[in-house]
Structure formats: structure tokens, C-alpha cells
Amino acid sequence: MWRTGAQGGVATRWVDDALLRTTGTPPFGANGMDFDSKGRLYVANTGDDRVIRIPVAAGTAGTPEVFVNSVNGADGLFIDEHDNVWVCANQADEIVVIDPTGRAIAKLGDFDGIDRSGRPRGLLFPASAVRSGDSIYITNLSLDIRLFGLPQAVDTQWAAEVTRHTIARIPARIPR
Amino acid sequence: MKSLGALALSLCLALVSATALAWDRGEVDTFATLPSGIKNPEGITVGPHGDLFVTSFAVTAPDTDLGKVVVFDADGRLRRVLEVEGSSKLLLGIAFHPKTHDLLVIDFGAGKVLKVNPSTANPASSPPSAAARD
């Protein structure tokens, strides 16, 4: 992970750790990130299906640690006012919400086929999410990973059928 | 037997109830559709006036294509498509800096973070920051 000042310039290495790299698929290590209320940085490792937590002291990174495993294709993430971590699981077509203890408290959305206009219904390879007001907006990357010479995943053929690309929306609340 | 039957019924009801409570996946609707020909939305952020800014990770586009940022209003209506001058076609994360309010975009293809004009997508006057991709 790299860091610059607010005005940019040359980036310097902020932290380098095996937990931020991957040999898995999709072949992206450190990816989406956000800070919790205690100033700790949470980083998705997509290929390893993990969320990594990094303590920060006066802007300096501590030792990364595994926060949770088995979020299938952990990609974009953000942290809410309760320090719950909302993670795009791009290989499971869902948003996983994880409480501060590491317990999954919601799994939201799913893939529901492709409509007649070639648009995915629901979520398909959700990559990034942002909250605005009462809603969460999610990019459906719908990526055919075979284009990178990778073997297909279970949703790859569906992604290849998409002809119109979409932004999905879900309510910003956890079903009770 | 009657008590066993009642117990079995209670267990069934408990299981049904537990199943119903597990992972209510909520509702997903389609907020916006990208203009025809713009593919693979990746990064997303909210602008100061509630507009949604979305990057395209255009894997199948010609290598000469510029990276695109699609802007929607809060109701999902297309406002504009920005072509980021000097960028590659492969854009990823996007965010407004919380203090400078600059719009910053990760250019995966070039291994840089770009500061762009959110209205025209021309590069900002100061140089972009060098960054690494992993």
C-alpha cells in the first residue's frame, strides 16, 4: 500500500505485507479500504477472500492481521457508523455485512439473471459500494475474467452475456 | 405420542422460523444503466451535490480509448460522460478528497492516481501522484 500527501506527488510505500498480496483468483491483493472509528484500516484482499485489519498510530502502519476469512472475492468496502464492515463479495454476488467482532450479520442481494435488454438483475460481480442517504449504490462490474487469461468462475459466462451495464441500489439498513 | 407429536411440531415451527430469519437478502433494484458502449463499472463515489460518479474498467475497449467517468444525478438520470485526458481505459477507484475536495481517480492501466476536473475531466493543473498497482 502506498501513500502520498493531500496534494499528491511521489508515492511512498506505507505498508508491505504478505497478507496484502495474493496468488488467488481474481488476482487482486489489497483492494477496497476504509477506516473504522478507532482509526484502524480495513483492507479487502480479493484473491485471498479476506479482510485485513491494520492498526495505525500517528499515520504509521502497524502489523496487518486477518480480520475475517472467506468473503468470496472481497472487493470494495466501507464502514458504517457502528463500525460494521460492508464488503462487496464479487464472486458471490452479494454484500456481506460484518460486525466489529467478525460475525456476519447480513448477506444482501444476489444475482437474478439477465433481462431482455442484456442488463444483470440484482448483483453481478459487485465491485464497489458507496452510501448516500438511505441507499447504497453498487457497481456491477460484470467482468469476464477469461479476458485476462484466467479460468472461468461460476458467474463468468453470465458476465460475458451482459450487454448493458448497471449500477444497483439496496436500502442502507440491515434486515431484522 | 401426543406430547411427542407436539414436540415435533414445535421443532418444525422453530426450524421454519429460523430459516425465515436467516439472511433476508433485502431488495436490489437497478439504479442506473450506463450509456450503450460503456462497460464494466468499477469505482463509485458521491459528489458534493449528490451526483454519483462511476468509473469504467473498459477491458474490451480499444487500447487508444481514454478512461471514462459517468455521472448520474441522484435519481439515476445521466448527467454527463467524462473522458479523462491522458488516462488509460482502465479506471478503478474514485473519491473526492475529504479536505481538498479534489476528485481523485485510480488509473490502473497507467499505475497512477489522477486528479481530474469533475466537470470536464481535464487533468488538474498540479501533477498527478505516482502510485503503484499490485
Chai-1 contact restraints between the chains, C-beta under 6 A:
chainA,res_idxA,chainB,res_idxB,connection_type,confidence,min_distance_angstrom,max_distance_angstrom,comment,restraint_id
A,W2,B,A131,contact,1.0,0.0,6.0,A-B,restraint_1
A,W2,B,A132,contact,1.0,0.0,6.0,A-B,restraint_2
A,T4,B,S129,contact,1.0,0.0,6.0,A-B,restraint_3
A,A6,B,K99,contact,1.0,0.0,6.0,A-B,restraint_4
A,A6,B,T100,contact,1.0,0.0,6.0,A-B,restraint_5
A,G8,B,S129,contact,1.0,0.0,6.0,A-B,restraint_6
A,G9,B,S129,contact,1.0,0.0,6.0,A-B,restraint_7
A,V10,B,A130,contact,1.0,0.0,6.0,A-B,restraint_8
A,A11,B,S129,contact,1.0,0.0,6.0,A-B,restraint_9
A,A11,B,A130,contact,1.0,0.0,6.0,A-B,restraint_10
A,A11,B,A131,contact,1.0,0.0,6.0,A-B,restraint_11
A,G29,B,D134,contact,1.0,0.0,6.0,A-B,restraint_12
A,K107,B,W23,contact,1.0,0.0,6.0,A-B,restraint_13
A,L108,B,R25,contact,1.0,0.0,6.0,A-B,restraint_14
A,L108,B,G26,contact,1.0,0.0,6.0,A-B,restraint_15
A,G109,B,R25,contact,1.0,0.0,6.0,A-B,restraint_16
A,G109,B,V28,contact,1.0,0.0,6.0,A-B,restraint_17
A,D110,B,R25,contact,1.0,0.0,6.0,A-B,restraint_18
A,G122,B,V28,contact,1.0,0.0,6.0,A-B,restraint_19
A,A127,B,E42,contact,1.0,0.0,6.0,A-B,restraint_20
A,S128,B,G43,contact,1.0,0.0,6.0,A-B,restraint_21
A,S128,B,I44,contact,1.0,0.0,6.0,A-B,restraint_22
A,V130,B,I44,contact,1.0,0.0,6.0,A-B,restraint_23
A,V130,B,T45,contact,1.0,0.0,6.0,A-B,restraint_24
A,V130,B,V46,contact,1.0,0.0,6.0,A-B,restraint_25
A,S132,B,V46,contact,1.0,0.0,6.0,A-B,restraint_26
A,Y137,B,F31,contact,1.0,0.0,6.0,A-B,restraint_27
A,Y137,B,I44,contact,1.0,0.0,6.0,A-B,restraint_28
A,Y137,B,L52,contact,1.0,0.0,6.0,A-B,restraint_29
A,T139,B,P41,contact,1.0,0.0,6.0,A-B,restraint_30
A,T139,B,E42,contact,1.0,0.0,6.0,A-B,restraint_31
A,T139,B,I44,contact,1.0,0.0,6.0,A-B,restraint_32
A,L141,B,N40,contact,1.0,0.0,6.0,A-B,restraint_33
A,L141,B,E42,contact,1.0,0.0,6.0,A-B,restraint_34
A,L143,B,N40,contact,1.0,0.0,6.0,A-B,restraint_35
A,L147,B,V59,contact,1.0,0.0,6.0,A-B,restraint_36
A,R164,B,T33,contact,1.0,0.0,6.0,A-B,restraint_37
A,H165,B,L34,contact,1.0,0.0,6.0,A-B,restraint_38
A,H165,B,K39,contact,1.0,0.0,6.0,A-B,restraint_39
A,H165,B,P41,contact,1.0,0.0,6.0,A-B,restraint_40
A,T166,B,T30,contact,1.0,0.0,6.0,A-B,restraint_41
A,T166,B,T33,contact,1.0,0.0,6.0,A-B,restraint_42
A,I167,B,F31,contact,1.0,0.0,6.0,A-B,restraint_43
A,I167,B,A32,contact,1.0,0.0,6.0,A-B,restraint_44
A,A168,B,V28,contact,1.0,0.0,6.0,A-B,restraint_45
A,R169,B,D29,contact,1.0,0.0,6.0,A-B,restraint_46
A,R169,B,F31,contact,1.0,0.0,6.0,A-B,restraint_47
A,I170,B,G26,contact,1.0,0.0,6.0,A-B,restraint_48
A,I170,B,V28,contact,1.0,0.0,6.0,A-B,restraint_49
A,P175,B,D24,contact,1.0,0.0,6.0,A-B,restraint_50
A,P175,B,G26,contact,1.0,0.0,6.0,A-B,restraint_51
